[in-house]
Amino acid sequence: GEDVEQSLFLSVREGDSSVINCTYTDSSSTYLYWYKQEPGAGLQLLTYIFSNMDMKQDQRLTVLLNKKDKHLSLRIADTQTGDSAIYFCAVALGGATNKLIFGTGTLLAVQP
Amino acid sequence: GAGVSQSPSNKVTEKGKDVELRCDPISGHTALYWYRQSLGQGLEFLIYFQGNSAPDKSGLPSDRFSAERTGGSVSTLTIQRTQQEDSAVYLCASRLTSGGAGEQFFGPGTRLTVL
């Protein structure tokens, strides 16, 4: 089955850029998502990219997709303390279900 | 409210008891998903409902788990004879339709603790 991997932890200073990486195994993945989970809160969709795109920018967020290497990244520019959270990469396998396969999550800690 | 709601927010039960978890999806959303978030396994897909179609139960971990969706709206996830390894946060999500890039909107989850 699909396997989605992320590094567990990233620490950055406020104002720096953060880059969170994700790798996946199933090349038939259709849409790839980034979700944010703050302590005690639910999952919030940040952005997504279709598998035939290689980059998407949305304000401070930039998503890069390398289909050949099955590598997805999320760059957060000018990282703020409010960005501290767990970030999940998720891959939709398509088909009738479009169920999401989630990565392990990356805890982003932003130091003031 | 306009979002996905789940109840209860917290449930503590004794091993061997049955529990029911409820999800109210966003009105008009035809697709409904259950996921489980646990320390050892991360976020796992459990089951999917789409309209009147047969549900995709491929993620249910054992036959102690079942779910139904009545009238295409509210869904109930039932865990029979709970075990300690069932302790997790159970998340429900709904989506307008099943196709395309449509966002899955997640509820706040039910934290289940099995003693």
Chai-1 contact restraints between the chains, C-beta under 6 A:
chainA,res_idxA,chainB,res_idxB,connection_type,confidence,min_distance_angstrom,max_distance_angstrom,comment,restraint_id
A,Y31,B,A101,contact,1.0,0.0,6.0,A-B,restraint_1
A,G42,B,F106,contact,1.0,0.0,6.0,A-B,restraint_2
A,G42,B,P108,contact,1.0,0.0,6.0,A-B,restraint_3
A,L43,B,F106,contact,1.0,0.0,6.0,A-B,restraint_4
A,L45,B,E103,contact,1.0,0.0,6.0,A-B,restraint_5
A,Y48,B,A101,contact,1.0,0.0,6.0,A-B,restraint_6
A,T97,B,Y48,contact,1.0,0.0,6.0,A-B,restraint_7
A,T97,B,D56,contact,1.0,0.0,6.0,A-B,restraint_8
A,N98,B,S98,contact,1.0,0.0,6.0,A-B,restraint_9
A,K99,B,F45,contact,1.0,0.0,6.0,A-B,restraint_10
A,K99,B,Y48,contact,1.0,0.0,6.0,A-B,restraint_11
A,F102,B,L43,contact,1.0,0.0,6.0,A-B,restraint_12
A,T104,B,G42,contact,1.0,0.0,6.0,A-B,restraint_13
